[in-house]
Amino acid sequence: MRGLSWASSPGQIGRTTRLGLAAGCAVSLLAAALLYLSNVASSFLIGSEDALAPLIVVWLFIFLVNVLLTLFMDVRAALFGYENYHMRSGDPAVELILLTHVERSDLVRAWHAAAQVRTWRLFSWIMGVRVTLCIVGFGVALSALDSALLFVLVVSYWACGVILLLVEPIIRLRAFTALGMAVQAHAGGTMGIFAVGGALLAVWLVALAALPLGFIPPVLGLLPFAVHVGWWALVRQFALRRVARHMAAHTA
């Protein structure tokens, strides 16, 4: 990673992460504030006093931005994983490394980590946007409360949602990076990029199948997130195993 000025050392990666988080949070909070004021002004002009509707519109807008950025991160992570493994497969330096005490599994983990770092700036921005989602979501929750019991239930629900919302992109980044590496390991060559696209669509379609679970009371949206976290973890585990098997077969 020395070739990346923003990831040349652990300290530099830490600074990049903090800057990305701050920038993503600041930009999305500014957009949320402007959109909220615009909606409040529109509600005032038509004589409405509903304070909850503008907050919901803001939350949905930021959520849509988050979805688009996350899908873009999926594509970048898969492509970087594909490219990273492509550059190293067949490299004579790898053969020399394998003559030492370095295990193949350690190499796979190192390459997987290096591919993740190349997507890290975008990931940091997305985490900042998700922090804003949590903040606005808390505002929506508070605006909808009218009793102490409801307050406890809603805040508990919100806390579970925050955990899932902030953990999911971490597992997701690892999964799609590993997916790109696995595609390169088994479908390299001229058709490799098309294979990456097909793998992305297949994984996304399985994830979409979990969305109807969000309409089951009393989970109301949290279950799909939990299923997605588990699904990304399974994809990562399966993909890295395929890479390890491919590497063992071609470097034995």
C-alpha positions, 0 to 999 in steps of 0.5 A: 500500500506504499503507493497510495499516499492516503494509505502508506502507513497505519497512521495515514490510514487512521487519518484518512478514516477520520477525514472520510467519516467527518466529511461524509457526516458533515456533507450529509448533515448539511444536505439533511438540514437544507432539505429539512428547512425546505420541507418545513418552509413548504409545510408552513406555506400550505398551513401544515404543522406536522414536524414528523413528515419533513424528518421522514423525507430527510431520512429517506433521502439520506437512506437513498444516497446511502444505498447508491453509495453502498452499491458503488462500493460493492462494485469497486470492492469486487473490482479491486479484489479481482485486480489485486488477485490478478496482479499476484497470481503467477507472480514469481515473487509469490513463488519465492515467498512460498519458499519461506515459512509464510502460509498460503492462508496468510497471503490470501488474508494479506491480499484480501486486506490490501484490496479492502484498503483501496476502497477505504476512502469511499467506505469511510464516507459511507460510514459518515453518511450512516452516522447521519442516518442514525442521528436523523433516525433518532430525531424521527423516533423522538418526534413520534413518541407520546409515552414513556413506554413507547420511548423505551421501545423505540430507543431500544429498536433504534439502538439495534438498528444503529448497530446493524447499520454500522456493522453491515458495511464492514462485513459487506466490504470484506464480502465483495472484496473476497468475491472479486478475488474468487471470481478472478481465481476461477474465471480469469481472462477476457470474460473475467469482468463479465463474471464479476458482474454476474456474481454481483447480480447473483449476490444482490438478488439473494440479498433482495429476497430478504427485504420482505422480511422487514414487514413482519411485526415486530421486527419492522425492517431490522430483520433484513439488515440482520439477514444481510449481515449474515449473508455477506459473512457467508459470501466472504467465507465461501469466496476466501475458501475458493481463493485458498483452494485455487492458490493451493492447486496452482502453487503446490 
